[in-house]
Amino acid sequence: MRDFLGVSFFICLLLLQSCSETTGEQEVGVNQLKNMSDFYDFRLKSLNGEEIDFSRYKGKKVLLVNVASECGYTPQYADLQKLHEEYGDKVAVLGFPANNFGSQEPGSNQQIADFCQKNYGVEFQMFSKISVKGADQHPLYEWLREQSGQEPSWNFSKFLIDENGEVIGFYPSGVNPMDDEIVEKVRK
């Protein structure tokens, strides 16, 4: 019995060390992201796990939207797709699933991808689920808040970035992606 307890204790110590090393690596990654000062420095995982380097968006406007599958604004997915189809040569639409408001995005990345494809035929770039507000706010959304003085107050809040990586607009949930105030800035 004593040997069993000794082995168990040793295994627990190894697991704790492994967890702290993993946590340390993750914290370093988050801290590195927090120090980013340029929009094009960010790299995030897509819904399918591919790393997307934001430098690919240089020279194009970018509309970032925190999305949710079970929200009253969820039908905006159709208009985000329409914006992507009609103005994709001028603007990249980026969707960021988040469960921050009303727990309206409870699904896994695969469930979110399936929902978006089945219900709205989404072809614009979707990312892995992140937190867009609060103590665990993703560094990208910290950067957006610092640059604009705004942050999402609900699902489907939108940030518009210009061709130089500067925030040029914030639009709350009630502003449709195809509203003139967004489309006019996209066309310019």
N, CA and C atoms as an extended XYZ file, in Angstrom:
564
Properties=species:S:1:pos:R:3:atomname:S:1:resname:S:1:resid:I:1 pbc="F F F"
N         0.819       -1.183        0.000 N   MET     1
C         0.000        0.000        0.000 CA  MET     1
C         0.873        1.260        0.000 C   MET     1
N         1.947        1.222        0.805 N   ARG     2
C         2.843        2.366        0.882 CA  ARG     2
C         3.467        2.633       -0.494 C   ARG     2
N         3.880        1.566       -1.208 N   ASP     3
C         4.445        1.743       -2.548 CA  ASP     3
C         3.430        2.361       -3.492 C   ASP     3
N         2.186        1.917       -3.391 N   PHE     4
C         1.128        2.451       -4.241 CA  PHE     4
C         0.945        3.949       -3.998 C   PHE     4
N         0.924        4.366       -2.733 N   LEU     5
C         0.782        5.787       -2.401 CA  LEU     5
C         1.978        6.588       -2.882 C   LEU     5
N         3.161        6.030       -2.746 N   GLY     6
C         4.367        6.713       -3.217 CA  GLY     6
C         4.342        6.918       -4.716 C   GLY     6
N         3.948        5.881       -5.463 N   VAL     7
C         3.855        5.975       -6.921 CA  VAL     7
C         2.767        6.975       -7.307 C   VAL     7
N         1.629        6.918       -6.618 N   SER     8
C         0.526        7.846       -6.896 CA  SER     8
C         0.969        9.290       -6.669 C   SER     8
N         1.676        9.519       -5.569 N   PHE     9
C         2.164       10.858       -5.258 CA  PHE     9
C         3.118       11.340       -6.350 C   PHE     9
N         4.029       10.469       -6.783 N   PHE    10
C         4.995       10.802       -7.824 CA  PHE    10
C         4.273       11.141       -9.134 C   PHE    10
N         3.256       10.364       -9.499 N   ILE    11
C         2.492       10.610      -10.729 CA  ILE    11
C         1.780       11.964      -10.631 C   ILE    11
N         1.200       12.247       -9.457 N   CYS    12
C         0.530       13.539       -9.262 CA  CYS    12
C         1.505       14.696       -9.435 C   CYS    12
N         2.713       14.560       -8.892 N   LEU    13
C         3.713       15.602       -9.046 CA  LEU    13
C         4.080       15.813      -10.517 C   LEU    13
N         4.247       14.717      -11.243 N   LEU    14
C         4.561       14.824      -12.670 CA  LEU    14
C         3.434       15.519      -13.426 C   LEU    14
N         2.196       15.166      -13.106 N   LEU    15
C         1.048       15.798      -13.768 CA  LEU    15
C         0.980       17.287      -13.453 C   LEU    15
N         1.210       17.654      -12.200 N   LEU    16
C         1.203       19.063      -11.824 CA  LEU    16
C         2.295       19.831      -12.554 C   LEU    16
N         3.481       19.238      -12.649 N   GLN    17
C         4.576       19.884      -13.357 CA  GLN    17
C         4.221       20.057      -14.832 C   GLN    17
N         3.649       19.027      -15.423 N   SER    18
C         3.252       19.087      -16.826 CA  SER    18
C         2.207       20.168      -17.049 C   SER    18
N         1.207       20.244      -16.156 N   CYS    19
C         0.164       21.265      -16.279 CA  CYS    19
C         0.747       22.657      -16.143 C   CYS    19
N         1.651       22.852      -15.196 N   SER    20
C         2.212       24.188      -15.008 CA  SER    20
C         3.089       24.577      -16.194 C   SER    20
N         3.778       23.600      -16.792 N   GLU    21
C         4.579       23.915      -17.976 CA  GLU    21
C         3.678       24.298      -19.128 C   GLU    21
N         2.562       23.571      -19.316 N   THR    22
C         1.614       23.892      -20.384 CA  THR    22
C         1.018       25.263      -20.152 C   THR    22
N         0.596       25.534      -18.914 N   THR    23
C         0.035       26.838      -18.593 CA  THR    23
C         1.057       27.931      -18.856 C   THR    23
N         2.290       27.698      -18.489 N   GLY    24
C         3.343       28.678      -18.729 CA  GLY    24
C         3.494       28.998      -20.198 C   GLY    24
N         3.458       27.962      -21.040 N   GLU    25
C         3.570       28.173      -22.477 CA  GLU    25
C         2.404       28.992      -22.987 C   GLU    25
N         1.193       28.678      -22.505 N   GLN    26
C         0.018       29.412      -22.951 CA  GLN    26
C         0.096       30.863      -22.493 C   GLN    26
N         0.550       31.092      -21.259 N   GLU    27
C         0.648       32.452      -20.765 CA  GLU    27
C         1.653       33.257      -21.567 C   GLU    27
N         2.768       32.643      -21.931 N   VAL    28
C         3.745       33.345      -22.759 CA  VAL    28
C         3.106       33.731      -24.077 C   VAL    28
N         2.353       32.808      -24.701 N   GLY    29
C         1.676       33.103      -25.960 CA  GLY    29
C         0.698       34.248      -25.821 C   GLY    29
N        -0.095       34.247      -24.763 N   VAL    30
C        -1.055       35.319      -24.533 CA  VAL    30
C        -0.328       36.627      -24.284 C   VAL    30
N         0.740       36.602      -23.469 N   ASN    31
C         1.485       37.823      -23.206 CA  ASN    31
C         2.117       38.376      -24.477 C   ASN    31
N         2.590       37.499      -25.344 N   GLN    32
C         3.143       37.966      -26.611 CA  GLN    32
C         2.061       38.660      -27.428 C   GLN    32
N         0.847       38.082      -27.453 N   LEU    33
C        -0.237       38.699      -28.195 CA  LEU    33
C        -0.617       40.042      -27.595 C   LEU    33
N        -0.590       40.139      -26.261 N   LYS    34
C        -0.964       41.384      -25.599 CA  LYS    34
C        -0.015       42.508      -25.969 C   LYS    34
N         1.212       42.196      -26.311 N   ASN    35
C         2.188       43.214      -26.652 CA  ASN    35
C         2.124       43.644      -28.114 C   ASN    35
N         1.237       43.067      -28.872 N   MET    36
C         1.153       43.409      -30.287 CA  MET    36
C         0.544       44.792      -30.446 C   MET    36
N         1.165       45.597      -31.262 N   SER    37
C         0.683       46.951      -31.461 CA  SER    37
C         0.102       47.149      -32.850 C   SER    37
N         0.246       46.172      -33.710 N   ASP    38
C        -0.197       46.292      -35.092 CA  ASP    38
C        -1.227       45.203      -35.391 C   ASP    38
N        -2.297       45.579      -36.049 N   PHE    39
C        -3.354       44.628      -36.416 CA  PHE    39
C        -2.779       43.440      -37.186 C   PHE    39
N        -1.815       43.698      -38.031 N   TYR    40
C        -1.257       42.653      -38.897 CA  TYR    40
C        -0.308       41.699      -38.176 C   TYR    40
N        -0.036       41.944      -36.896 N   ASP    41
C         0.798       41.037      -36.106 CA  ASP    41
C         0.018       39.831      -35.587 C   ASP    41
N        -1.307       39.910      -35.590 N   PHE    42
C        -2.105       38.834      -35.000 CA  PHE    42
C        -2.137       37.594      -35.882 C   PHE    42
N        -2.223       36.463      -35.201 N   ARG    43
C        -2.401       35.143      -35.832 CA  ARG    43
C        -3.388       34.391      -34.956 C   ARG    43
N        -4.474       33.953      -35.545 N   LEU    44
C        -5.495       33.227      -34.795 CA  LEU    44
C        -5.887       31.966      -35.545 C   LEU    44
N        -6.442       31.024      -34.824 N   LYS    45
C        -6.883       29.757      -35.414 CA  LYS    45
C        -8.279       29.897      -35.998 C   LYS    45
N        -8.455       29.328      -37.181 N   SER    46
C        -9.767       29.279      -37.809 CA  SER    46
C       -10.593       28.177      -37.148 C   SER    46
N       -11.861       28.086      -37.524 N   LEU    47
C       -12.717       27.033      -36.974 CA  LEU    47
C       -12.158       25.639      -37.231 C   LEU    47
N       -11.460       25.468      -38.349 N   ASN    48
C       -10.905       24.147      -38.660 CA  ASN    48
C        -9.484       23.959      -38.135 C   ASN    48
N        -8.977       24.933      -37.347 N   GLY    49
C        -7.665       24.785      -36.711 CA  GLY    49
C        -6.495       25.349      -37.485 C   GLY    49
N        -6.743       25.898      -38.669 N   GLU    50
C        -5.666       26.493      -39.467 CA  GLU    50
C        -5.275       27.843      -38.862 C   GLU    50
N        -3.972       28.098      -38.761 N   GLU    51
C        -3.520       29.395      -38.259 CA  GLU    51
C        -3.634       30.427      -39.373 C   GLU    51
N        -4.322       31.520      -39.066 N   ILE    52
C        -4.509       32.593      -40.038 CA  ILE    52
C        -3.663       33.782      -39.615 C   ILE    52
N        -2.745       34.171      -40.484 N   ASP    53
C        -1.860       35.313      -40.263 CA  ASP    53
C        -2.571       36.552      -40.805 C   ASP    53
N        -2.806       37.526      -39.942 N   PHE    54
C        -3.554       38.713      -40.338 CA  PHE    54
C        -2.818       39.572      -41.359 C   PHE    54
N        -1.543       39.319      -41.587 N   SER    55
C        -0.827       40.090      -42.606 CA  SER    55
C        -1.436       39.843      -43.990 C   SER    55
N        -2.181       38.755      -44.140 N   ARG    56
C        -2.837       38.478      -45.421 CA  ARG    56
C        -3.907       39.512      -45.762 C   ARG    56
N        -4.327       40.318      -44.767 N   TYR    57
C        -5.380       41.303      -44.988 CA  TYR    57
C        -4.844       42.696      -45.287 C   TYR    57
N        -3.525       42.839      -45.390 N   LYS    58
C        -2.942       44.149      -45.713 CA  LYS    58
C        -3.493       44.632      -47.053 C   LYS    58
N        -3.821       45.926      -47.085 N   GLY    59
C        -4.324       46.520      -48.324 CA  GLY    59
C        -5.816       46.341      -48.529 C   GLY    59
N        -6.503       45.754      -47.561 N   LYS    60
C        -7.936       45.505      -47.655 CA  LYS    60
C        -8.600       45.980      -46.379 C   LYS    60
N        -9.839       46.399      -46.482 N   LYS    61
C       -10.600       46.682      -45.266 CA  LYS    61
C       -10.985       45.344      -44.636 C   LYS    61
N       -11.224       45.368      -43.321 N   VAL    62
C       -11.583       44.156      -42.589 CA  VAL    62
C       -12.745       44.487      -41.654 C   VAL    62
N       -13.785       43.668      -41.686 N   LEU    63
C       -14.909       43.805      -40.763 CA  LEU    63
C       -14.861       42.627      -39.807 C   LEU    63
N       -14.625       42.920      -38.525 N   LEU    64
C       -14.569       41.888      -37.489 CA  LEU    64
C       -15.897       41.889      -36.742 C   LEU    64
N       -16.481       40.704      -36.564 N   VAL    65
C       -17.795       40.588      -35.939 CA  VAL    65
C       -17.768       39.467      -34.918 C   VAL    65
N       -18.207       39.753      -33.687 N   ASN    66
C       -18.361       38.676      -32.707 CA  ASN    66
C       -19.751       38.071      -32.921 C   ASN    66
N       -19.776       36.790      -33.230 N   VAL    67
C       -21.002       36.121      -33.658 CA  VAL    67
C       -21.467       35.082      -32.639 C   VAL    67
N       -22.745       34.714      -32.753 N   ALA    68
C       -23.329       33.697      -31.882 CA  ALA    68
C       -24.482       33.029      -32.619 C   ALA    68
N       -24.632       31.746      -32.434 N   SER    69
C       -25.617       30.953      -33.170 CA  SER    69
C       -27.034       31.017      -32.606 C   SER    69
N       -27.184       31.435      -31.351 N   GLU    70
C       -28.501       31.399      -30.716 CA  GLU    70
C       -28.959       32.793      -30.282 C   GLU    70
N       -28.675       33.784      -31.091 N   CYS    71
C       -28.959       35.180      -30.763 CA  CYS    71
C       -30.060       35.711      -31.682 C   CYS    71
N       -30.771       36.715      -31.227 N   GLY    72
C       -31.775       37.358      -32.075 CA  GLY    72
C       -31.156       38.007      -33.303 C   GLY    72
N       -29.861       38.323      -33.233 N   TYR    73
C       -29.158       38.929      -34.366 CA  TYR    73
C       -28.508       37.885      -35.286 C   TYR    73
N       -28.647       36.614      -34.967 N   THR    74
C       -28.017       35.554      -35.766 CA  THR    74
C       -28.352       35.642      -37.258 C   THR    74
N       -29.574       36.073      -37.653 N   PRO    75
C       -29.842       36.215      -39.098 CA  PRO    75
C       -28.888       37.174      -39.817 C   PRO    75
N       -28.116       37.979      -39.072 N   GLN    76
C       -27.120       38.841      -39.721 CA  GLN    76
C       -26.045       38.032      -40.429 C   GLN    76
N       -25.928       36.739      -40.102 N   TYR    77
C       -24.998       35.890      -40.858 CA  TYR    77
C       -25.288       35.994      -42.356 C   TYR    77
N       -26.563       36.043      -42.729 N   ALA    78
C       -26.935       36.131      -44.150 CA  ALA    78
C       -26.400       37.413      -44.767 C   ALA    78
N       -26.499       38.521      -44.041 N   ASP    79
C       -26.009       39.791      -44.575 CA  ASP    79
C       -24.486       39.892      -44.537 C   ASP    79
N       -23.861       39.250      -43.559 N   LEU    80
C       -22.392       39.180      -43.569 CA  LEU    80
C       -21.918       38.410      -44.800 C   LEU    80
N       -22.613       37.319      -45.125 N   GLN    81
C       -22.273       36.542      -46.317 CA  GLN    81
C       -22.509       37.369      -47.583 C   GLN    81
N       -23.600       38.124      -47.592 N   LYS    82
C       -23.903       38.984      -48.749 CA  LYS    82
C       -22.816       40.048      -48.918 C   LYS    82
N       -22.393       40.665      -47.808 N   LEU    83
C       -21.301       41.649      -47.869 CA  LEU    83
C       -20.038       41.002      -48.422 C   LEU    83
N       -19.749       39.796      -47.961 N   HIS    84
C       -18.584       39.045      -48.440 CA  HIS    84
C       -18.683       38.795      -49.947 C   HIS    84
N       -19.849       38.397      -50.413 N   GLU    85
C       -20.028       38.084      -51.835 CA  GLU    85
C       -19.960       39.328      -52.707 C   GLU    85
N       -20.591       40.417      -52.266 N   GLU    86
C       -20.672       41.618      -53.093 CA  GLU    86
C       -19.419       42.491      -53.027 C   GLU    86
N       -18.732       42.491      -51.889 N   TYR    87
C       -17.601       43.411      -51.702 CA  TYR    87
C       -16.329       42.699      -51.242 C   TYR    87
N       -16.245       41.398      -51.465 N   GLY    88
C       -15.091       40.622      -51.021 CA  GLY    88
C       -13.768       41.087      -51.593 C   GLY    88
N       -13.816       41.803      -52.711 N   ASP    89
C       -12.579       42.336      -53.275 CA  ASP    89
C       -12.089       43.562      -52.504 C   ASP    89
N       -12.975       44.163      -51.684 N   LYS    90
C       -12.625       45.369      -50.929 CA  LYS    90
C       -12.551       45.147      -49.421 C   LYS    90
N       -13.282       44.138      -48.911 N   VAL    91
C       -13.347       43.919      -47.472 CA  VAL    91
C       -13.311       42.427      -47.159 C   VAL    91
N       -12.569       42.087      -46.125 N   ALA    92
C       -12.560       40.718      -45.609 CA  ALA    92
C       -13.477       40.697      -44.382 C   ALA    92
N       -14.446       39.798      -44.387 N   VAL    93
C       -15.350       39.637      -43.255 CA  VAL    93
C       -14.792       38.518      -42.378 C   VAL    93
N       -14.608       38.816      -41.090 N   LEU    94
C       -14.058       37.850      -40.143 CA  LEU    94
C       -15.046       37.645      -39.004 C   LEU    94
N       -15.449       36.392      -38.780 N   GLY    95
C       -16.385       36.066      -37.711 CA  GLY    95
C       -15.672       35.431      -36.528 C   GLY    95
N       -15.989       35.927      -35.329 N   PHE    96
C       -15.383       35.433      -34.094 CA  PHE    96
C       -16.473       34.940      -33.148 C   PHE    96
N       -16.761       33.640      -33.159 N   PRO    97
C       -17.761       33.112      -32.227 CA  PRO    97
C       -17.348       33.403      -30.787 C   PRO    97
N       -18.327       33.842      -29.996 N   ALA    98
C       -18.071       34.167      -28.596 CA  ALA    98
C       -19.306       33.824      -27.770 C   ALA    98
N       -19.079       33.325      -26.592 N   ASN    99
C       -20.173       32.916      -25.710 CA  ASN    99
C       -20.341       33.905      -24.555 C   ASN    99
N       -19.957       35.159      -24.762 N   ASN   100
C       -19.945       36.151      -23.691 CA  ASN   100
C       -21.310       36.702      -23.315 C   ASN   100
N       -22.255       36.677      -24.222 N   PHE   101
C       -23.518       37.362      -23.995 CA  PHE   101
C       -24.676       36.361      -24.023 C   PHE   101
N       -25.271       36.148      -22.875 N   GLY   102
C       -26.432       35.266      -22.780 CA  GLY   102
C       -26.131       33.808      -23.084 C   GLY   102
N       -24.862       33.416      -23.031 N   SER   103
C       -24.466       32.027      -23.355 CA  SER   103
C       -25.095       31.573      -24.671 C   SER   103
N       -25.056       32.454      -25.671 N   GLN   104
C       -25.730       32.192      -26.943 CA  GLN   104
C       -24.828       31.547      -27.996 C   GLN   104
N       -23.607       31.178      -27.607 N   GLU   105
C       -22.725       30.411      -28.497 CA  GLU   105
C       -22.117       29.265      -27.707 C   GLU   105
N       -22.943       28.270      -27.337 N   PRO   106
C       -22.454       27.180      -26.494 CA  PRO   106
C       -21.730       26.075      -27.264 C   PRO   106
N       -21.834       26.055      -28.583 N   GLY   107
C       -21.324       24.942      -29.374 CA  GLY   107
C       -19.812       24.882      -29.484 C   GLY   107
N       -19.353       23.724      -29.940 N   SER   108
C       -17.932       23.529      -30.246 CA  SER   108
C       -17.623       24.200      -31.586 C   SER   108
N       -16.350       24.312      -31.913 N   ASN   109
C       -15.975       24.888      -33.204 CA  ASN   109
C       -16.610       24.121      -34.359 C   ASN   109
N       -16.649       22.800      -34.270 N   GLN   110
C       -17.246       21.999      -35.343 CA  GLN   110
C       -18.748       22.246      -35.435 C   GLN   110
N       -19.424       22.327      -34.297 N   GLN   111
C       -20.862       22.603      -34.304 CA  GLN   111
C       -21.154       23.986      -34.894 C   GLN   111
N       -20.308       24.956      -34.570 N   ILE   112
C       -20.477       26.309      -35.107 CA  ILE   112
C       -20.282       26.286      -36.627 C   ILE   112
N       -19.248       25.620      -37.091 N   ALA   113
C       -18.985       25.531      -38.531 CA  ALA   113
C       -20.153       24.878      -39.250 C   ALA   113
N       -20.654       23.781      -38.698 N   ASP   114
C       -21.791       23.081      -39.314 CA  ASP   114
C       -23.021       23.973      -39.358 C   ASP   114
N       -23.307       24.674      -38.258 N   PHE   115
C       -24.458       25.568      -38.185 CA  PHE   115
C       -24.363       26.669      -39.241 C   PHE   115
N       -23.210       27.310      -39.329 N   CYS   116
C       -23.017       28.416      -40.267 CA  CYS   116
C       -23.159       27.965      -41.714 C   CYS   116
N       -22.609       26.814      -42.029 N   GLN   117
C       -22.687       26.299      -43.396 CA  GLN   117
C       -24.110       25.877      -43.739 C   GLN   117
N       -24.727       25.120      -42.867 N   LYS   118
C       -26.076       24.587      -43.124 CA  LYS   118
C       -27.123       25.691      -43.222 C   LYS   118
N       -27.076       26.661      -42.322 N   ASN   119
C       -28.133       27.665      -42.235 CA  ASN   119
C       -27.890       28.923      -43.056 C   ASN   119
N       -26.620       29.260      -43.300 N   TYR   120
C       -26.333       30.528      -43.973 CA  TYR   120
C       -25.328       30.420      -45.109 C   TYR   120
N       -24.793       29.241      -45.365 N   GLY   121
C       -23.828       29.073      -46.451 CA  GLY   121
C       -22.603       29.955      -46.278 C   GLY   121
N       -22.168       30.132      -45.043 N   VAL   122
C       -21.058       31.041      -44.741 CA  VAL   122
C       -19.773       30.594      -45.441 C   VAL   122
N       -19.199       31.521      -46.194 N   GLU   123
C       -17.924       31.289      -46.863 CA  GLU   123
C       -16.835       32.235      -46.366 C   GLU   123
N       -17.221       33.282      -45.637 N   PHE   124
C       -16.213       34.204      -45.112 CA  PHE   124
C       -15.458       33.530      -43.978 C   PHE   124
N       -14.325       34.105      -43.609 N   GLN   125
C       -13.428       33.486      -42.634 CA  GLN   125
C       -14.025       33.488      -41.233 C   GLN   125
N       -14.151       32.301      -40.661 N   MET   126
C       -14.613       32.139      -39.287 CA  MET   126
C       -13.449       31.626      -38.449 C   MET   126
N       -13.385       32.087      -37.206 N   PHE   127
C       -12.302       31.731      -36.299 CA  PHE   127
C       -12.793       30.883      -35.144 C   PHE   127
N       -11.862       30.268      -34.442 N   SER   128
C       -12.181       29.500      -33.239 CA  SER   128
C       -12.826       30.419      -32.210 C   SER   128
N       -13.648       29.828      -31.381 N   LYS   129
C       -14.364       30.588      -30.364 CA  LYS   129
C       -13.381       31.250      -29.400 C   LYS   129
N       -13.644       32.522      -29.102 N   ILE   130
C       -12.814       33.304      -28.181 CA  ILE   130
C       -13.733       34.092      -27.240 C   ILE   130
N       -13.122       34.762      -26.292 N   SER   131
C       -13.853       35.678      -25.420 CA  SER   131
C       -13.584       37.101      -25.911 C   SER   131
N       -14.642       37.881      -26.083 N   VAL   132
C       -14.487       39.234      -26.615 CA  VAL   132
C       -14.650       40.310      -25.547 C   VAL   132
N       -14.902       39.886      -24.312 N   LYS   133
C       -15.118       40.853      -23.233 CA  LYS   133
C       -14.846       40.170      -21.898 C   LYS   133
N       -14.458       40.949      -20.908 N   GLY   134
C       -14.281       40.402      -19.566 CA  GLY   134
C       -12.835       40.096      -19.237 C   GLY   134
N       -12.648       39.411      -18.118 N   ALA   135
C       -11.306       39.110      -17.611 CA  ALA   135
C       -10.506       38.236      -18.565 C   ALA   135
N       -11.201       37.403      -19.338 N   ASP   136
C       -10.512       36.506      -20.276 CA  ASP   136
C       -10.592       37.013      -21.723 C   ASP   136
N       -10.792       38.314      -21.888 N   GLN   137
C       -10.899       38.914      -23.218 CA  GLN   137
C        -9.662       38.578      -24.050 C   GLN   137
N        -9.907       38.122      -25.265 N   HIS   138
C        -8.809       37.785      -26.157 CA  HIS   138
C        -7.989       39.042      -26.465 C   HIS   138
N        -6.670       38.920      -26.613 N   PRO   139
C        -5.818       40.074      -26.918 CA  PRO   139
C        -6.242       40.850      -28.166 C   PRO   139
N        -6.807       40.187      -29.169 N   LEU   140
C        -7.274       40.914      -30.354 CA  LEU   140
C        -8.354       41.915      -29.959 C   LEU   140
N        -9.288       41.477      -29.128 N   TYR   141
C       -10.369       42.373      -28.712 CA  TYR   141
C        -9.885       43.405      -27.691 C   TYR   141
N        -8.831       43.096      -26.952 N   GLU   142
C        -8.192       44.120      -26.115 CA  GLU   142
C        -7.602       45.205      -27.010 C   GLU   142
N        -6.926       44.770      -28.073 N   TRP   143
C        -6.325       45.707      -29.019 CA  TRP   143
C        -7.404       46.580      -29.659 C   TRP   143
N        -8.504       45.958      -30.082 N   LEU   144
C        -9.606       46.724      -30.687 CA  LEU   144
C       -10.159       47.753      -29.705 C   LEU   144
N       -10.321       47.353      -28.440 N   ARG   145
C       -10.829       48.271      -27.412 CA  ARG   145
C        -9.860       49.437      -27.203 C   ARG   145
N        -8.562       49.121      -27.131 N   GLU   146
C        -7.558       50.169      -26.926 CA  GLU   146
C        -7.513       51.137      -28.109 C   GLU   146
N        -7.674       50.626      -29.321 N   GLN   147
C        -7.595       51.464      -30.521 CA  GLN   147
C        -8.840       52.308      -30.733 C   GLN   147
N       -10.005       51.792      -30.317 N   SER   148
C       -11.266       52.466      -30.641 CA  SER   148
C       -11.990       53.069      -29.442 C   SER   148
N       -11.649       52.615      -28.237 N   GLY   149
C       -12.404       53.035      -27.056 CA  GLY   149
C       -13.754       52.347      -26.959 C   GLY   149
N       -13.972       51.340      -27.784 N   GLN   150
C       -15.244       50.604      -27.826 CA  GLN   150
C       -14.996       49.124      -27.591 C   GLN   150
N       -16.030       48.439      -27.114 N   GLU   151
C       -15.981       46.986      -27.048 CA  GLU   151
C       -17.404       46.459      -27.190 C   GLU   151
N       -17.540       45.211      -27.598 N   PRO   152
C       -18.879       44.660      -27.790 CA  PRO   152
C       -19.707       44.721      -26.507 C   PRO   152
N       -20.969       45.093      -26.671 N   SER   153
C       -21.898       45.050      -25.550 CA  SER   153
C       -22.911       43.930      -25.763 C   SER   153
N       -22.850       43.304      -26.951 N   TRP   154
C       -23.704       42.165      -27.270 CA  TRP   154
C       -23.129       41.485      -28.507 C   TRP   154
N       -23.735       40.373      -28.879 N   ASN   155
C       -23.330       39.635      -30.079 CA  ASN   155
C       -23.547       40.500      -31.331 C   ASN   155
N       -22.754       40.249      -32.341 N   PHE   156
C       -22.820       40.897      -33.645 CA  PHE   156
C       -22.442       42.385      -33.592 C   PHE   156
N       -21.540       42.738      -32.678 N   SER   157
C       -20.911       44.061      -32.714 CA  SER   157
C       -19.818       43.987      -33.783 C   SER   157
N       -19.575       45.126      -34.443 N   LYS   158
C       -18.677       45.122      -35.598 CA  LYS   158
C       -17.611       46.204      -35.492 C   LYS   158
N       -16.391       45.837      -35.867 N   PHE   159
C       -15.285       46.784      -35.980 CA  PHE   159
C       -14.852       46.793      -37.440 C   PHE   159
N       -14.658       47.981      -37.995 N   LEU   160
C       -14.152       48.103      -39.364 CA  LEU   160
C       -12.730       48.635      -39.310 C   LEU   160
N       -11.834       47.915      -39.972 N   ILE   161
C       -10.417       48.247      -40.058 CA  ILE   161
C       -10.140       48.720      -41.481 C   ILE   161
N        -9.330       49.771      -41.636 N   ASP   162
C        -9.002       50.241      -42.989 CA  ASP   162
C        -7.832       49.458      -43.585 C   ASP   162
N        -7.428       49.845      -44.775 N   GLU   163
C        -6.360       49.143      -45.503 CA  GLU   163
C        -4.998       49.237      -44.836 C   GLU   163
N        -4.868       50.130      -43.862 N   ASN   164
C        -3.601       50.309      -43.148 CA  ASN   164
C        -3.610       49.704      -41.759 C   ASN   164
N        -4.678       48.969      -41.420 N   GLY   165
C        -4.751       48.319      -40.118 CA  GLY   165
C        -5.240       49.213      -38.995 C   GLY   165
N        -5.903       50.311      -39.335 N   GLU   166
C        -6.430       51.246      -38.340 CA  GLU   166
C        -7.936       51.049      -38.175 C   GLU   166
N        -8.427       51.124      -36.932 N   VAL   167
C        -9.870       51.028      -36.686 CA  VAL   167
C       -10.517       52.315      -37.174 C   VAL   167
N       -11.506       52.172      -38.083 N   ILE   168
C       -12.197       53.358      -38.613 CA  ILE   168
C       -13.691       53.358      -38.284 C   ILE   168
N       -14.167       52.320      -37.606 N   GLY   169
C       -15.574       52.314      -37.250 CA  GLY   169
C       -15.917       51.213      -36.267 C   GLY   169
N       -16.904       51.506      -35.439 N   PHE   170
C       -17.492       50.523      -34.534 CA  PHE   170
C       -18.994       50.616      -34.712 C   PHE   170
N       -19.636       49.455      -34.830 N   TYR   171
C       -21.069       49.410      -35.060 CA  TYR   171
C       -21.695       48.409      -34.094 C   TYR   171
N       -22.655       48.850      -33.295 N   PRO   172
C       -23.293       47.929      -32.358 CA  PRO   172
C       -24.148       46.893      -33.085 C   PRO   172
N       -24.641       45.959      -32.337 N   SER   173
C       -25.390       44.816      -32.872 CA  SER   173
C       -26.527       45.200      -33.809 C   SER   173
N       -27.234       46.272      -33.486 N   GLY   174
C       -28.400       46.658      -34.271 CA  GLY   174
C       -28.088       47.198      -35.647 C   GLY   174
N       -26.821       47.489      -35.929 N   VAL   175
C       -26.434       47.972      -37.258 CA  VAL   175
C       -26.180       46.759      -38.143 C   VAL   175
N       -26.977       46.641      -39.189 N   ASN   176
C       -26.862       45.521      -40.114 CA  ASN   176
C       -25.594       45.661      -40.961 C   ASN   176
N       -24.930       44.554      -41.264 N   PRO   177
C       -23.696       44.623      -42.065 CA  PRO   177
C       -23.888       45.270      -43.445 C   PRO   177
N       -25.108       45.249      -43.975 N   MET   178
C       -25.373       45.842      -45.282 CA  MET   178
C       -25.933       47.259      -45.176 C   MET   178
N       -25.962       47.828      -43.959 N   ASP   179
C       -26.412       49.213      -43.806 CA  ASP   179
C       -25.460       50.144      -44.541 C   ASP   179
N       -26.016       51.263      -45.017 N   ASP   180
C       -25.234       52.237      -45.784 CA  ASP   180
C       -23.999       52.719      -45.041 C   ASP   180
N       -24.119       52.906      -43.705 N   GLU   181
C       -22.975       53.465      -42.982 CA  GLU   181
C       -21.761       52.534      -43.029 C   GLU   181
N       -21.969       51.225      -43.181 N   ILE   182
C       -20.856       50.290      -43.347 CA  ILE   182
C       -20.474       50.160      -44.806 C   ILE   182
N       -21.454       49.955      -45.671 N   VAL   183
C       -21.176       49.726      -47.087 CA  VAL   183
C       -20.470       50.928      -47.725 C   VAL   183
N       -20.861       52.146      -47.347 N   GLU   184
C       -20.208       53.336      -47.920 CA  GLU   184
C       -18.723       53.374      -47.566 C   GLU   184
N       -18.373       53.008      -46.327 N   LYS   185
C       -16.954       52.989      -45.937 CA  LYS   185
C       -16.218       51.854      -46.642 C   LYS   185
N       -16.888       50.756      -46.878 N   VAL   186
C       -16.271       49.622      -47.564 CA  VAL   186
C       -15.960       49.980      -49.014 C   VAL   186
N       -16.878       50.678      -49.665 N   ARG   187
C       -16.721       51.038      -51.090 CA  ARG   187
C       -15.569       52.010      -51.333 C   ARG   187
N       -15.282       52.879      -50.351 N   LYS   188
C       -14.268       53.934      -50.549 CA  LYS   188
C       -12.904       53.353      -50.800 C   LYS   188
